[in-house]
Amino acid sequence: MNDQQLLRYSRHILLPQIDISGQKKLDQSRVLIVGAGGLGSPAAMYLAASGVGSLIICDGDQVDLTNLQRQIMHDTDSIGLPKVFSAKQSLVRINPEVHVTAIQEQADQAKLFQLAAEVDAVVDASDNFTTRYHINQACVTHKKPLISGAAVRFDGQISVFDLRHPGSPCYHCLYPINEEHEDMPCAVMGVFSPLVGIIGCMQAAETLKILLGIGENLNGRLQLLDGLTMNWRSIKLRKDPACTVCHISGSADDQ
């Protein structure tokens, strides 16, 4: 690391759990962030500021005036731009050393399968169940840690699904695809602005801990936040033995 990098990351390096070796590990890491909106904004900004060497941002939408109440990676001058291009501009301003790949598309299952294979962790900052299921399938197949978040109205949730560990549940164990789950878009339901910041920042924290191999992450736990009372609930998650997505992977790991 050069002198400028030692200064930039000095507050990380002072932490014995990270130190210079951990900061170098972050620099060599690659993270996929699916969604450049309310959750993806704080997650991406903190990962870039923290020195994660390569970020892949995938989103097919353009910046709209209604986004600016909560999607802090974008500003008024970004209106009309593809979100991923606006995101790249912001992240490069924060940390020009980070390599940002902007993919302007609503990634389908095949694309997510390809992208997940190339990274060390995946942040799900999407806003619909179809994309979440596709991300989960890709992460289960490639055994990549998935950092999942969601927020609507005053309710937020976050969990980690890490199939590198035997017995770990996947997103499909929590929300089976054969059950009815209705997407609740912010355009209809509304969302409390700071809520996405809280959940997105936690996604960044969980991602960094996973990349560094430090602390205890949220694998196997679902954290639920009521933004009106600031009360947290923690729910223990278990692998569904009947899960059609991860049960084959899990049984192979348990042998």
Buried (B, 14 or more C-beta within 10 A) or exposed (E): BEEEBEEBBEEBBEEEEBBEEBBBBBBEBBBBBBBBBBBBBBBBBBBBBBBBBBBBBBBBBBBBEEBBBBBBBBEEEBBEBBBBBBBBBBBBEBBEEBEBBBBBEBBEBEBBBEBBEEBBBBBBBBBBBEBBBBBBBBBBBBBBBBBBBBBBBBBBBBBBBBBEEEEBBBBBBBBBBEEEEEEBEBEEEEBBEEBBBBBBBBBBBBBBBBBBEBEEBBBBBBBBBEBEEEEEEEEEBEBBEEBEBBBEBBEEBEE
